[in-house]
Amino acid sequence: MNQNQDIKCSVHNCQYYKDNYCTADRIQVDNQYGSLSNNSDETICVTFKPKDS
């Protein structure tokens, strides 16, 4: 997987995390609580996959 220089990430336990960047080919971010979000705390990265242990 290539490192995407445009998408920074700090979720160390995600399989797409590498050196503070996301290596996923594409990402999906959804609302966490209903149809509108007012801040980043109300969103969720659907692309997240935990690293294999």
C-alpha beads as a LAMMPS data file, in Angstrom:
LAMMPS data file: protein, C-alpha beads

53 atoms
52 bonds

1 atom types
1 bond types

-500.0 500.0 xlo xhi
-500.0 500.0 ylo yhi
-500.0 500.0 zlo zhi

Masses

1 110.0

Atoms # bond

1 1 1 0.000 0.000 0.000
2 1 1 1.214 3.476 -0.798
3 1 1 1.246 6.255 1.722
4 1 1 -1.256 8.999 0.881
5 1 1 0.503 12.289 1.627
6 1 1 -2.842 14.130 1.707
7 1 1 -4.554 12.130 4.461
8 1 1 -2.909 12.374 7.866
9 1 1 -3.812 9.784 10.473
10 1 1 -2.941 9.173 14.121
11 1 1 -4.879 5.939 14.710
12 1 1 -1.938 3.618 15.377
13 1 1 -4.089 0.490 15.663
14 1 1 -5.635 0.851 12.166
15 1 1 -4.249 -1.451 9.473
16 1 1 -4.037 1.520 7.088
17 1 1 -1.885 3.608 9.453
18 1 1 1.745 4.127 8.489
19 1 1 4.041 6.895 9.719
20 1 1 1.172 9.303 10.526
21 1 1 -0.561 8.814 7.160
22 1 1 -3.444 6.728 5.807
23 1 1 -2.477 4.116 3.217
24 1 1 -6.043 3.181 2.199
25 1 1 -6.845 3.610 -1.493
26 1 1 -9.904 5.632 -0.472
27 1 1 -11.665 6.518 2.747
28 1 1 -15.264 6.874 3.836
29 1 1 -16.349 9.186 6.647
30 1 1 -19.946 9.140 7.873
31 1 1 -22.067 10.938 10.437
32 1 1 -21.980 9.182 13.766
33 1 1 -25.270 10.526 15.180
34 1 1 -27.928 11.152 12.557
35 1 1 -27.819 13.099 9.336
36 1 1 -25.813 16.208 10.337
37 1 1 -22.481 16.640 12.079
38 1 1 -21.403 19.831 13.796
39 1 1 -17.798 18.822 14.494
40 1 1 -15.313 16.014 13.932
41 1 1 -16.360 14.268 17.171
42 1 1 -19.692 13.540 15.496
43 1 1 -18.123 11.723 12.530
44 1 1 -16.681 8.242 12.134
45 1 1 -14.127 6.789 9.739
46 1 1 -15.888 3.804 8.191
47 1 1 -12.634 2.729 6.509
48 1 1 -11.025 1.929 9.901
49 1 1 -9.945 -1.690 10.271
50 1 1 -8.066 -2.818 13.373
51 1 1 -4.573 -4.214 12.826
52 1 1 -4.235 -7.952 13.060
53 1 1 -2.656 -8.919 16.354

Bonds

1 1 1 2
2 1 2 3
3 1 3 4
4 1 4 5
5 1 5 6
6 1 6 7
7 1 7 8
8 1 8 9
9 1 9 10
10 1 10 11
11 1 11 12
12 1 12 13
13 1 13 14
14 1 14 15
15 1 15 16
16 1 16 17
17 1 17 18
18 1 18 19
19 1 19 20
20 1 20 21
21 1 21 22
22 1 22 23
23 1 23 24
24 1 24 25
25 1 25 26
26 1 26 27
27 1 27 28
28 1 28 29
29 1 29 30
30 1 30 31
31 1 31 32
32 1 32 33
33 1 33 34
34 1 34 35
35 1 35 36
36 1 36 37
37 1 37 38
38 1 38 39
39 1 39 40
40 1 40 41
41 1 41 42
42 1 42 43
43 1 43 44
44 1 44 45
45 1 45 46
46 1 46 47
47 1 47 48
48 1 48 49
49 1 49 50
50 1 50 51
51 1 51 52
52 1 52 53
